[in-house]
Amino acid sequence: MSPIRLVMLGAPGAGKGTQAERLGRVRGVPRISTGDTLREAVQAGTPLGRASKQVMDSGQLIGDDIMIGIVKERLSRPDTRPGFVLDGFPRTVAQAVALDRLMAERDPLIVLDIVVPESELARRLGTRMICGDCGTNADGHEAVPGRCGKCGGPLVQRADDSNGVVLERFKIYQRATKPLVEFYRERSTFRSINGAQAADSVTADLAAAIEAVGNGRLNAAGGGNTR
Ligand code: ADP
């Protein structure tokens, strides 16, 4: 099978993380979440973590050079050879340009944009709980209420999900990340998916989009139409 290289786009709360995790599992490729990488660094108290905590808690973005360095190193590891699912990167046009450079000579990226109205995003983030110990998102079906289904840790609100910070993250998304959709839109490997449906339906739509892009590529290779 040819390697599958996916980029998930979408506003905070669109469900990128959940879907990226599922796609990675089904395809047997690593999900690379830059948000998780940074949160782990904060938890571990590394220099990167110490430098990032305040920036993240206020909803701002970490600098492009740092993020590009992190992802470049991660994508050089052998487990990404069969492919990967990028979740949270690129988040700026500068990061997308750097990613294209890293991908030169390889198969094109498949870019999936999960679209959800802002009112629904705000509702989701306002009620989202995560485990204070392992960071897993709670799904509301935990065996012990208020405790993580995976490790039993206490469920808490993510620092950057509090009201004021969510508004700031939406603003930054509009300003810095939304232009990425225009950056990728004209590519034959770009697809938009309706994220305002049940998670399983979103997963099915994403799988269908990946299939369609793959078929387009095969047709293109055989000289056929790519769409
Ligand atoms: P979200 O739920 O908003 O999509 P993530 O978990 O992906 O959030 O990321 C949380 C925070 O980590 C971001 O608000 C930002 O501060 C930082 N971060 C993650 N990825 C990047 C990136 N590619 N560039 C800059 N900052 C990033």
Residues whose N, C-alpha, C, O or C-beta is under 5 A from the ligand:
A	BS01	ADP	P12 G13 T34 G35 D36 L38 V55 M56 G59 Q60 L61 I62 M67 D87 G88 F89 P90 R91
